[in-house]
């Protein structure tokens, strides 16, 4: 990877709507060069036998099994309803 110039840093800062000084642009260019140099070292590793991972820990499905359970008793639930009609909750109309 090529080193990142001050002008490129200033261009990216402008795109991100960040105001940076000349000193900051020079500092960030050096830091980004160090980061890209480190990232280049990763390309030297042999990863042919490494299994791709999405998480560092071997997670399995931790959800419980779906189980059918009885719902609330309709008559008991309807005692808490202000208005009802034909065994259903009656609500104000919102559409004409």
PDB file as gemmi writes it, atoms N, CA and C in Angstrom:
CRYST1    1.000    1.000    1.000  90.00  90.00  90.00 P 1                      
ATOM      1  N   UNK A   1       0.845  -1.180   0.000  1.00  0.00           N  
ATOM      2  CA  UNK A   1       0.000   0.000   0.000  1.00  0.00           C  
ATOM      3  C   UNK A   1       0.888   1.240   0.000  1.00  0.00           C  
ATOM      4  N   UNK A   2       0.399   2.241  -0.662  1.00  0.00           N  
ATOM      5  CA  UNK A   2       1.161   3.480  -0.750  1.00  0.00           C  
ATOM      6  C   UNK A   2       0.931   4.325   0.498  1.00  0.00           C  
ATOM      7  N   UNK A   3       1.917   5.145   0.800  1.00  0.00           N  
ATOM      8  CA  UNK A   3       1.747   6.082   1.907  1.00  0.00           C  
ATOM      9  C   UNK A   3       0.668   7.099   1.558  1.00  0.00           C  
ATOM     10  N   UNK A   4       0.003   7.580   2.551  1.00  0.00           N  
ATOM     11  CA  UNK A   4      -1.060   8.562   2.356  1.00  0.00           C  
ATOM     12  C   UNK A   4      -0.464   9.951   2.536  1.00  0.00           C  
ATOM     13  N   UNK A   5      -0.687  10.792   1.556  1.00  0.00           N  
ATOM     14  CA  UNK A   5      -0.101  12.135   1.591  1.00  0.00           C  
ATOM     15  C   UNK A   5      -0.959  13.085   2.420  1.00  0.00           C  
ATOM     16  N   UNK A   6      -0.362  14.239   2.734  1.00  0.00           N  
ATOM     17  CA  UNK A   6      -1.096  15.269   3.460  1.00  0.00           C  
ATOM     18  C   UNK A   6      -2.299  15.740   2.654  1.00  0.00           C  
ATOM     19  N   UNK A   7      -2.121  15.828   1.338  1.00  0.00           N  
ATOM     20  CA  UNK A   7      -3.215  16.302   0.489  1.00  0.00           C  
ATOM     21  C   UNK A   7      -4.385  15.325   0.510  1.00  0.00           C  
ATOM     22  N   UNK A   8      -4.086  14.020   0.528  1.00  0.00           N  
ATOM     23  CA  UNK A   8      -5.140  13.029   0.603  1.00  0.00           C  
ATOM     24  C   UNK A   8      -5.866  13.101   1.952  1.00  0.00           C  
ATOM     25  N   UNK A   9      -5.103  13.323   3.020  1.00  0.00           N  
ATOM     26  CA  UNK A   9      -5.705  13.462   4.347  1.00  0.00           C  
ATOM     27  C   UNK A   9      -6.619  14.677   4.367  1.00  0.00           C  
ATOM     28  N   UNK A  10      -6.164  15.786   3.814  1.00  0.00           N  
ATOM     29  CA  UNK A  10      -6.986  16.996   3.785  1.00  0.00           C  
ATOM     30  C   UNK A  10      -8.234  16.789   2.925  1.00  0.00           C  
ATOM     31  N   UNK A  11      -8.095  16.044   1.823  1.00  0.00           N  
ATOM     32  CA  UNK A  11      -9.243  15.772   0.955  1.00  0.00           C  
ATOM     33  C   UNK A  11     -10.294  14.940   1.697  1.00  0.00           C  
ATOM     34  N   UNK A  12      -9.852  13.908   2.376  1.00  0.00           N  
ATOM     35  CA  UNK A  12     -10.787  13.062   3.129  1.00  0.00           C  
ATOM     36  C   UNK A  12     -11.417  13.857   4.268  1.00  0.00           C  
ATOM     37  N   UNK A  13     -10.631  14.693   4.926  1.00  0.00           N  
ATOM     38  CA  UNK A  13     -11.172  15.532   5.999  1.00  0.00           C  
ATOM     39  C   UNK A  13     -12.235  16.477   5.442  1.00  0.00           C  
ATOM     40  N   UNK A  14     -11.987  17.022   4.257  1.00  0.00           N  
ATOM     41  CA  UNK A  14     -12.968  17.908   3.625  1.00  0.00           C  
ATOM     42  C   UNK A  14     -14.251  17.147   3.312  1.00  0.00           C  
ATOM     43  N   UNK A  15     -14.128  15.925   2.781  1.00  0.00           N  
ATOM     44  CA  UNK A  15     -15.307  15.112   2.480  1.00  0.00           C  
ATOM     45  C   UNK A  15     -16.103  14.786   3.738  1.00  0.00           C  
ATOM     46  N   UNK A  16     -15.386  14.609   4.855  1.00  0.00           N  
ATOM     47  CA  UNK A  16     -16.043  14.288   6.125  1.00  0.00           C  
ATOM     48  C   UNK A  16     -16.480  15.549   6.865  1.00  0.00           C  
ATOM     49  N   UNK A  17     -16.276  16.690   6.235  1.00  0.00           N  
ATOM     50  CA  UNK A  17     -16.622  17.990   6.826  1.00  0.00           C  
ATOM     51  C   UNK A  17     -15.890  18.226   8.137  1.00  0.00           C  
ATOM     52  N   UNK A  18     -14.602  17.869   8.156  1.00  0.00           N  
ATOM     53  CA  UNK A  18     -13.751  18.084   9.320  1.00  0.00           C  
ATOM     54  C   UNK A  18     -12.760  19.187   9.003  1.00  0.00           C  
ATOM     55  N   UNK A  19     -12.595  20.095   9.933  1.00  0.00           N  
ATOM     56  CA  UNK A  19     -11.602  21.156   9.771  1.00  0.00           C  
ATOM     57  C   UNK A  19     -10.322  20.707  10.471  1.00  0.00           C  
ATOM     58  N   UNK A  20      -9.231  20.560   9.700  1.00  0.00           N  
ATOM     59  CA  UNK A  20      -7.952  20.175  10.296  1.00  0.00           C  
ATOM     60  C   UNK A  20      -6.887  21.171   9.851  1.00  0.00           C  
ATOM     61  N   UNK A  21      -5.883  21.320  10.688  1.00  0.00           N  
ATOM     62  CA  UNK A  21      -4.785  22.226  10.379  1.00  0.00           C  
ATOM     63  C   UNK A  21      -3.726  21.483   9.587  1.00  0.00           C  
ATOM     64  N   UNK A  22      -2.737  22.232   9.109  1.00  0.00           N  
ATOM     65  CA  UNK A  22      -1.615  21.621   8.384  1.00  0.00           C  
ATOM     66  C   UNK A  22      -0.860  20.645   9.277  1.00  0.00           C  
ATOM     67  N   UNK A  23      -0.661  21.034  10.545  1.00  0.00           N  
ATOM     68  CA  UNK A  23       0.044  20.154  11.485  1.00  0.00           C  
ATOM     69  C   UNK A  23      -0.734  18.860  11.715  1.00  0.00           C  
ATOM     70  N   UNK A  24      -2.051  18.978  11.847  1.00  0.00           N  
ATOM     71  CA  UNK A  24      -2.876  17.788  12.053  1.00  0.00           C  
ATOM     72  C   UNK A  24      -2.851  16.897  10.810  1.00  0.00           C  
ATOM     73  N   UNK A  25      -2.878  17.499   9.624  1.00  0.00           N  
ATOM     74  CA  UNK A  25      -2.825  16.717   8.389  1.00  0.00           C  
ATOM     75  C   UNK A  25      -1.525  15.942   8.301  1.00  0.00           C  
ATOM     76  N   UNK A  26      -0.444  16.571   8.683  1.00  0.00           N  
ATOM     77  CA  UNK A  26       0.862  15.892   8.661  1.00  0.00           C  
ATOM     78  C   UNK A  26       0.900  14.768   9.697  1.00  0.00           C  
ATOM     79  N   UNK A  27       0.365  15.041  10.867  1.00  0.00           N  
ATOM     80  CA  UNK A  27       0.337  14.038  11.941  1.00  0.00           C  
ATOM     81  C   UNK A  27      -0.516  12.830  11.525  1.00  0.00           C  
ATOM     82  N   UNK A  28      -1.716  13.103  10.973  1.00  0.00           N  
ATOM     83  CA  UNK A  28      -2.615  12.016  10.562  1.00  0.00           C  
ATOM     84  C   UNK A  28      -2.027  11.226   9.400  1.00  0.00           C  
ATOM     85  N   UNK A  29      -1.328  11.901   8.502  1.00  0.00           N  
ATOM     86  CA  UNK A  29      -0.700  11.195   7.376  1.00  0.00           C  
ATOM     87  C   UNK A  29       0.327  10.197   7.909  1.00  0.00           C  
ATOM     88  N   UNK A  30       1.106  10.597   8.909  1.00  0.00           N  
ATOM     89  CA  UNK A  30       2.073   9.688   9.524  1.00  0.00           C  
ATOM     90  C   UNK A  30       1.402   8.523  10.225  1.00  0.00           C  
ATOM     91  N   UNK A  31       0.324   8.808  10.947  1.00  0.00           N  
ATOM     92  CA  UNK A  31      -0.390   7.754  11.659  1.00  0.00           C  
ATOM     93  C   UNK A  31      -1.034   6.767  10.689  1.00  0.00           C  
ATOM     94  N   UNK A  32      -1.637   7.298   9.632  1.00  0.00           N  
ATOM     95  CA  UNK A  32      -2.262   6.409   8.649  1.00  0.00           C  
ATOM     96  C   UNK A  32      -1.223   5.575   7.904  1.00  0.00           C  
ATOM     97  N   UNK A  33      -0.033   6.146   7.686  1.00  0.00           N  
ATOM     98  CA  UNK A  33       1.048   5.378   7.056  1.00  0.00           C  
ATOM     99  C   UNK A  33       1.465   4.219   7.963  1.00  0.00           C  
ATOM    100  N   UNK A  34       1.529   4.463   9.257  1.00  0.00           N  
ATOM    101  CA  UNK A  34       1.878   3.399  10.202  1.00  0.00           C  
ATOM    102  C   UNK A  34       0.808   2.309  10.214  1.00  0.00           C  
ATOM    103  N   UNK A  35      -0.436   2.706  10.125  1.00  0.00           N  
ATOM    104  CA  UNK A  35      -1.535   1.734  10.119  1.00  0.00           C  
ATOM    105  C   UNK A  35      -1.489   0.883   8.861  1.00  0.00           C  
ATOM    106  N   UNK A  36      -1.280   1.507   7.708  1.00  0.00           N  
ATOM    107  CA  UNK A  36      -1.253   0.737   6.465  1.00  0.00           C  
ATOM    108  C   UNK A  36      -0.029  -0.170   6.397  1.00  0.00           C  
ATOM    109  N   UNK A  37       1.076   0.276   6.976  1.00  0.00           N  
ATOM    110  CA  UNK A  37       2.259  -0.573   7.023  1.00  0.00           C  
ATOM    111  C   UNK A  37       1.979  -1.815   7.875  1.00  0.00           C  
ATOM    112  N   UNK A  38       1.316  -1.622   9.004  1.00  0.00           N  
ATOM    113  CA  UNK A  38       0.959  -2.754   9.848  1.00  0.00           C  
ATOM    114  C   UNK A  38      -0.007  -3.682   9.129  1.00  0.00           C  
ATOM    115  N   UNK A  39      -0.989  -3.115   8.414  1.00  0.00           N  
ATOM    116  CA  UNK A  39      -1.961  -3.934   7.689  1.00  0.00           C  
ATOM    117  C   UNK A  39      -1.282  -4.745   6.594  1.00  0.00           C  
ATOM    118  N   UNK A  40      -0.243  -4.217   5.986  1.00  0.00           N  
ATOM    119  CA  UNK A  40       0.494  -4.956   4.965  1.00  0.00           C  
ATOM    120  C   UNK A  40       1.140  -6.208   5.546  1.00  0.00           C  
ATOM    121  N   UNK A  41       1.552  -6.161   6.807  1.00  0.00           N  
ATOM    122  CA  UNK A  41       2.160  -7.326   7.449  1.00  0.00           C  
ATOM    123  C   UNK A  41       1.160  -8.482   7.526  1.00  0.00           C  
ATOM    124  N   UNK A  42      -0.125  -8.174   7.650  1.00  0.00           N  
ATOM    125  CA  UNK A  42      -1.137  -9.226   7.727  1.00  0.00           C  
ATOM    126  C   UNK A  42      -1.234 -10.008   6.418  1.00  0.00           C  
ATOM    127  N   UNK A  43      -0.900  -9.370   5.295  1.00  0.00           N  
ATOM    128  CA  UNK A  43      -0.935 -10.050   4.004  1.00  0.00           C  
ATOM    129  C   UNK A  43       0.144 -11.125   3.895  1.00  0.00           C  
ATOM    130  N   UNK A  44       1.161 -11.068   4.720  1.00  0.00           N  
ATOM    131  CA  UNK A  44       2.252 -12.034   4.684  1.00  0.00           C  
ATOM    132  C   UNK A  44       1.907 -13.340   5.393  1.00  0.00           C  
ATOM    133  N   UNK A  45       0.828 -13.356   6.168  1.00  0.00           N  
ATOM    134  CA  UNK A  45       0.450 -14.547   6.925  1.00  0.00           C  
ATOM    135  C   UNK A  45      -0.196 -15.587   6.021  1.00  0.00           C  
ATOM    136  N   UNK A  46       0.111 -16.859   6.306  1.00  0.00           N  
ATOM    137  CA  UNK A  46      -0.499 -17.962   5.580  1.00  0.00           C  
ATOM    138  C   UNK A  46      -1.804 -18.337   6.282  1.00  0.00           C  
ATOM    139  N   UNK A  47      -2.914 -18.066   5.645  1.00  0.00           N  
ATOM    140  CA  UNK A  47      -4.220 -18.334   6.250  1.00  0.00           C  
ATOM    141  C   UNK A  47      -4.993 -19.413   5.498  1.00  0.00           C  
ATOM    142  N   UNK A  48      -4.301 -20.280   4.803  1.00  0.00           N  
ATOM    143  CA  UNK A  48      -4.987 -21.296   4.005  1.00  0.00           C  
ATOM    144  C   UNK A  48      -5.767 -22.286   4.869  1.00  0.00           C  
ATOM    145  N   UNK A  49      -5.274 -22.625   6.053  1.00  0.00           N  
ATOM    146  CA  UNK A  49      -5.957 -23.592   6.922  1.00  0.00           C  
ATOM    147  C   UNK A  49      -6.738 -22.932   8.046  1.00  0.00           C  
ATOM    148  N   UNK A  50      -6.936 -21.634   7.973  1.00  0.00           N  
ATOM    149  CA  UNK A  50      -7.672 -20.917   9.006  1.00  0.00           C  
ATOM    150  C   UNK A  50      -9.130 -20.819   8.588  1.00  0.00           C  
ATOM    151  N   UNK A  51     -10.007 -21.275   9.461  1.00  0.00           N  
ATOM    152  CA  UNK A  51     -11.438 -21.241   9.181  1.00  0.00           C  
ATOM    153  C   UNK A  51     -11.956 -19.819   9.406  1.00  0.00           C  
ATOM    154  N   UNK A  52     -12.700 -19.264   8.459  1.00  0.00           N  
ATOM    155  CA  UNK A  52     -13.250 -17.920   8.659  1.00  0.00           C  
ATOM    156  C   UNK A  52     -14.194 -17.902   9.850  1.00  0.00           C  
ATOM    157  N   UNK A  53     -14.139 -16.837  10.614  1.00  0.00           N  
ATOM    158  CA  UNK A  53     -14.991 -16.710  11.787  1.00  0.00           C  
ATOM    159  C   UNK A  53     -15.754 -15.398  11.735  1.00  0.00           C  
ATOM    160  N   UNK A  54     -16.887 -15.400  12.395  1.00  0.00           N  
ATOM    161  CA  UNK A  54     -17.657 -14.170  12.537  1.00  0.00           C  
ATOM    162  C   UNK A  54     -17.612 -13.673  13.966  1.00  0.00           C  
ATOM    163  N   UNK A  55     -17.106 -14.514  14.864  1.00  0.00           N  
ATOM    164  CA  UNK A  55     -17.017 -14.152  16.278  1.00  0.00           C  
ATOM    165  C   UNK A  55     -15.842 -14.904  16.873  1.00  0.00           C  
ATOM    166  N   UNK A  56     -15.198 -14.309  17.871  1.00  0.00           N  
ATOM    167  CA  UNK A  56     -14.021 -14.951  18.460  1.00  0.00           C  
ATOM    168  C   UNK A  56     -14.376 -16.141  19.340  1.00  0.00           C  
ATOM    169  N   UNK A  57     -15.611 -16.206  19.805  1.00  0.00           N  
ATOM    170  CA  UNK A  57     -16.044 -17.318  20.639  1.00  0.00           C  
ATOM    171  C   UNK A  57     -16.962 -18.236  19.836  1.00  0.00           C  
ATOM    172  N   UNK A  58     -16.874 -19.548  20.063  1.00  0.00           N  
ATOM    173  CA  UNK A  58     -17.747 -20.470  19.329  1.00  0.00           C  
ATOM    174  C   UNK A  58     -19.168 -20.455  19.899  1.00  0.00           C  
ATOM    175  N   UNK A  59     -20.007 -19.568  19.389  1.00  0.00           N  
ATOM    176  CA  UNK A  59     -21.371 -19.446  19.892  1.00  0.00           C  
ATOM    177  C   UNK A  59     -22.290 -20.417  19.165  1.00  0.00           C  
ATOM    178  N   UNK A  60     -23.268 -20.912  19.898  1.00  0.00           N  
ATOM    179  CA  UNK A  60     -24.306 -21.752  19.307  1.00  0.00           C  
ATOM    180  C   UNK A  60     -25.640 -21.076  19.586  1.00  0.00           C  
ATOM    181  N   UNK A  61     -26.676 -21.573  18.962  1.00  0.00           N  
ATOM    182  CA  UNK A  61     -27.990 -20.993  19.166  1.00  0.00           C  
ATOM    183  C   UNK A  61     -28.383 -21.136  20.628  1.00  0.00           C  
ATOM    184  N   UNK A  62     -28.559 -20.020  21.303  1.00  0.00           N  
ATOM    185  CA  UNK A  62     -28.860 -20.059  22.732  1.00  0.00           C  
ATOM    186  C   UNK A  62     -30.335 -19.779  23.014  1.00  0.00           C  
ATOM    187  N   UNK A  63     -31.149 -19.793  21.974  1.00  0.00           N  
ATOM    188  CA  UNK A  63     -32.566 -19.532  22.174  1.00  0.00           C  
ATOM    189  C   UNK A  63     -33.276 -20.803  22.627  1.00  0.00           C  
ATOM    190  N   UNK A  64     -34.358 -20.629  23.319  1.00  0.00           N  
ATOM    191  CA  UNK A  64     -35.137 -21.768  23.790  1.00  0.00           C  
ATOM    192  C   UNK A  64     -35.984 -22.323  22.660  1.00  0.00           C  
ATOM    193  N   UNK A  65     -36.439 -23.528  22.825  1.00  0.00           N  
ATOM    194  CA  UNK A  65     -37.321 -24.152  21.854  1.00  0.00           C  
ATOM    195  C   UNK A  65     -38.681 -23.462  21.883  1.00  0.00           C  
ATOM    196  N   UNK A  66     -39.328 -23.350  20.741  1.00  0.00           N  
ATOM    197  CA  UNK A  66     -40.675 -22.802  20.695  1.00  0.00           C  
ATOM    198  C   UNK A  66     -41.641 -23.795  21.334  1.00  0.00           C  
ATOM    199  N   UNK A  67     -42.469 -23.295  22.230  1.00  0.00           N  
ATOM    200  CA  UNK A  67     -43.451 -24.145  22.882  1.00  0.00           C  
ATOM    201  C   UNK A  67     -44.803 -23.451  22.833  1.00  0.00           C  
ATOM    202  N   UNK A  68     -45.816 -24.209  22.504  1.00  0.00           N  
ATOM    203  CA  UNK A  68     -47.170 -23.675  22.473  1.00  0.00           C  
ATOM    204  C   UNK A  68     -47.704 -23.612  23.901  1.00  0.00           C  
ATOM    205  N   UNK A  69     -48.194 -22.452  24.288  1.00  0.00           N  
ATOM    206  CA  UNK A  69     -48.781 -22.287  25.618  1.00  0.00           C  
ATOM    207  C   UNK A  69     -50.153 -21.646  25.452  1.00  0.00           C  
ATOM    208  N   UNK A  70     -51.004 -21.931  26.389  1.00  0.00           N  
ATOM    209  CA  UNK A  70     -52.356 -21.368  26.339  1.00  0.00           C  
ATOM    210  C   UNK A  70     -52.301 -19.871  26.598  1.00  0.00           C  
ATOM    211  N   UNK A  71     -53.152 -19.123  25.868  1.00  0.00           N  
ATOM    212  CA  UNK A  71     -53.228 -17.677  26.063  1.00  0.00           C  
ATOM    213  C   UNK A  71     -54.159 -17.326  27.210  1.00  0.00           C  
ATOM    214  N   UNK A  72     -54.448 -16.037  27.312  1.00  0.00           N  
ATOM    215  CA  UNK A  72     -55.365 -15.586  28.360  1.00  0.00           C  
ATOM    216  C   UNK A  72     -56.785 -16.068  28.076  1.00  0.00           C  
ATOM    217  N   UNK A  73     -57.529 -16.304  29.125  1.00  0.00           N  
ATOM    218  CA  UNK A  73     -58.926 -16.666  28.999  1.00  0.00           C  
ATOM    219  C   UNK A  73     -59.686 -15.447  28.487  1.00  0.00           C  
ATOM    220  N   UNK A  74     -60.482 -15.633  27.406  1.00  0.00           N  
ATOM    221  CA  UNK A  74     -61.168 -14.504  26.766  1.00  0.00           C  
ATOM    222  C   UNK A  74     -62.100 -13.774  27.737  1.00  0.00           C  
ATOM    223  N   UNK A  75     -62.904 -14.502  28.489  1.00  0.00           N  
ATOM    224  CA  UNK A  75     -63.849 -13.852  29.407  1.00  0.00           C  
ATOM    225  C   UNK A  75     -63.118 -13.051  30.472  1.00  0.00           C  
ATOM    226  N   UNK A  76     -62.024 -13.595  30.966  1.00  0.00           N  
ATOM    227  CA  UNK A  76     -61.248 -12.900  31.993  1.00  0.00           C  
ATOM    228  C   UNK A  76     -60.601 -11.638  31.407  1.00  0.00           C  
ATOM    229  N   UNK A  77     -60.097 -11.729  30.179  1.00  0.00           N  
ATOM    230  CA  UNK A  77     -59.455 -10.596  29.545  1.00  0.00           C  
ATOM    231  C   UNK A  77     -60.470  -9.500  29.222  1.00  0.00           C  
ATOM    232  N   UNK A  78     -61.660  -9.894  28.804  1.00  0.00           N  
ATOM    233  CA  UNK A  78     -62.682  -8.913  28.425  1.00  0.00           C  
ATOM    234  C   UNK A  78     -63.192  -8.110  29.612  1.00  0.00           C  
ATOM    235  N   UNK A  79     -62.943  -8.551  30.824  1.00  0.00           N  
ATOM    236  CA  UNK A  79     -63.327  -7.774  32.009  1.00  0.00           C  
ATOM    237  C   UNK A  79     -62.525  -6.475  32.107  1.00  0.00           C  
ATOM    238  N   UNK A  80     -61.363  -6.423  31.446  1.00  0.00           N  
ATOM    239  CA  UNK A  80     -60.513  -5.235  31.486  1.00  0.00           C  
ATOM    240  C   UNK A  80     -60.751  -4.299  30.300  1.00  0.00           C  
ATOM    241  N   UNK A  81     -61.671  -4.673  29.408  1.00  0.00           N  
ATOM    242  CA  UNK A  81     -61.909  -3.893  28.195  1.00  0.00           C  
ATOM    243  C   UNK A  81     -63.042  -2.906  28.441  1.00  0.00           C  
ATOM    244  N   UNK A  82     -62.847  -1.670  27.983  1.00  0.00           N  
ATOM    245  CA  UNK A  82     -63.867  -0.643  28.170  1.00  0.00           C  
ATOM    246  C   UNK A  82     -65.109  -0.945  27.331  1.00  0.00           C  
ATOM    247  N   UNK A  83     -64.914  -1.221  26.024  1.00  0.00           N  
ATOM    248  CA  UNK A  83     -66.050  -1.535  25.146  1.00  0.00           C  
ATOM    249  C   UNK A  83     -65.746  -2.808  24.379  1.00  0.00           C  
ATOM    250  N   UNK A  84     -66.770  -3.635  24.186  1.00  0.00           N  
ATOM    251  CA  UNK A  84     -66.605  -4.867  23.420  1.00  0.00           C  
ATOM    252  C   UNK A  84     -67.853  -5.128  22.599  1.00  0.00           C  
ATOM    253  N   UNK A  85     -67.668  -5.880  21.536  1.00  0.00           N  
ATOM    254  CA  UNK A  85     -68.792  -6.216  20.665  1.00  0.00           C  
ATOM    255  C   UNK A  85     -68.520  -7.579  20.048  1.00  0.00           C  
ATOM    256  N   UNK A  86     -69.400  -8.492  20.237  1.00  0.00           N  
ATOM    257  CA  UNK A  86     -69.294  -9.848  19.690  1.00  0.00           C  
ATOM    258  C   UNK A  86     -67.998 -10.536  20.098  1.00  0.00           C  
ATOM    259  N   UNK A  87     -67.607 -10.355  21.349  1.00  0.00           N  
ATOM    260  CA  UNK A  87     -66.413 -11.021  21.854  1.00  0.00           C  
ATOM    261  C   UNK A  87     -65.101 -10.406  21.388  1.00  0.00           C  
ATOM    262  N   UNK A  88     -65.151  -9.202  20.820  1.00  0.00           N  
ATOM    263  CA  UNK A  88     -63.944  -8.522  20.368  1.00  0.00           C  
ATOM    264  C   UNK A  88     -63.862  -7.134  20.997  1.00  0.00           C  
ATOM    265  N   UNK A  89     -62.651  -6.631  21.101  1.00  0.00           N  
ATOM    266  CA  UNK A  89     -62.444  -5.298  21.677  1.00  0.00           C  
ATOM    267  C   UNK A  89     -62.892  -4.264  20.659  1.00  0.00           C  
ATOM    268  N   UNK A  90     -63.699  -3.307  21.089  1.00  0.00           N  
ATOM    269  CA  UNK A  90     -64.193  -2.248  20.210  1.00  0.00           C  
ATOM    270  C   UNK A  90     -63.332  -1.012  20.452  1.00  0.00           C  
ATOM    271  N   UNK A  91     -62.788  -0.489  19.362  1.00  0.00           N  
ATOM    272  CA  UNK A  91     -61.937   0.703  19.443  1.00  0.00           C  
ATOM    273  C   UNK A  91     -62.503   1.769  18.517  1.00  0.00           C  
ATOM    274  N   UNK A  92     -62.148   3.037  18.770  1.00  0.00           N  
ATOM    275  CA  UNK A  92     -62.637   4.103  17.885  1.00  0.00           C  
ATOM    276  C   UNK A  92     -62.107   3.933  16.470  1.00  0.00           C  
ATOM    277  N   UNK A  93     -62.939   4.269  15.512  1.00  0.00           N  
ATOM    278  CA  UNK A  93     -62.542   4.182  14.104  1.00  0.00           C  
ATOM    279  C   UNK A  93     -61.547   5.300  13.796  1.00  0.00           C  
ATOM    280  N   UNK A  94     -60.503   4.961  13.047  1.00  0.00           N  
ATOM    281  CA  UNK A  94     -59.510   5.977  12.661  1.00  0.00           C  
ATOM    282  C   UNK A  94     -59.555   6.261  11.169  1.00  0.00           C  
ATOM    283  N   UNK A  95     -60.309   5.477  10.431  1.00  0.00           N  
ATOM    284  CA  UNK A  95     -60.453   5.673   8.992  1.00  0.00           C  
ATOM    285  C   UNK A  95     -61.896   6.021   8.666  1.00  0.00           C  
ATOM    286  N   UNK A  96     -62.095   6.864   7.685  1.00  0.00           N  
ATOM    287  CA  UNK A  96     -63.466   7.212   7.267  1.00  0.00           C  
ATOM    288  C   UNK A  96     -64.051   6.143   6.388  1.00  0.00           C  
TER     289      UNK A  96                                                      
END                                                                             
